[in-house]
Amino acid sequence: MTSVLDERSCPRHPGTTTRLRCSKCGTPICPRCMVETPVGYRCPACAGLSGGAWGDLPGSLLVRAAAAGLLVAFVVGWLWSRIPEWQFYLALLLGFGVAEAMAAAARLRRGLALQVLGIAGVAVGLVISRLLLLAELGPETPALPSRLSDPRFIAALQLRPIPDLLFAALALLIPFVRFRGAR
């Protein structure tokens, strides 16, 4: 026998009481927002329907996810500036580190907002690594426009077009795929 205490208000439709729960997270769901899946009824977030809208995640989760991603980006960017010859491994660490830190902070949610924040976080890590490498050159190097042709400048920044672009693309692709919504 089910008691009246089992009825809860649906978080997406506050005027609707329901006894249904998401089979994954346990959140109350009403017949208007439940999604039938092969493993039971789920809320739209757990069913993967939140991939297209910006407003699906609360602002507090977005802020936490952005902070977690930026923290990882700063650490890996600094590490990349110390050992630039490990580019492939650090690109993986940057991409997966930012994406998984953000996913944990956002309670494993997905969506467009997290994709954009994840890609921005990875880009910040890439820029930080290059800026720190540039800072190591010191003031004795020539002005920036003439630096681009200076072999010492290119060597210090580890600028090799093909591998750098591939590793950057790999790192940027990881959060894009990780936070992609169900299609």
Secondary structure, DSSP 8 states (H G I E B T S, - for coil): ---GGG-EE-SSSTT-EE--B-TTT--B--TTT-EEETTEEE-TTTTTGGGS-GGGS-HHHHHHHHHHHHHHHHHHHHHHHH-GGGHHHHHHHHHHHHHHHHHHHTTT---HHHHHHHHHHHHHHHHHHHHHHHHHH-TTS--HHHHTT-HHHHHHTT--HHHHHHHHHHHHHHHHHHT----
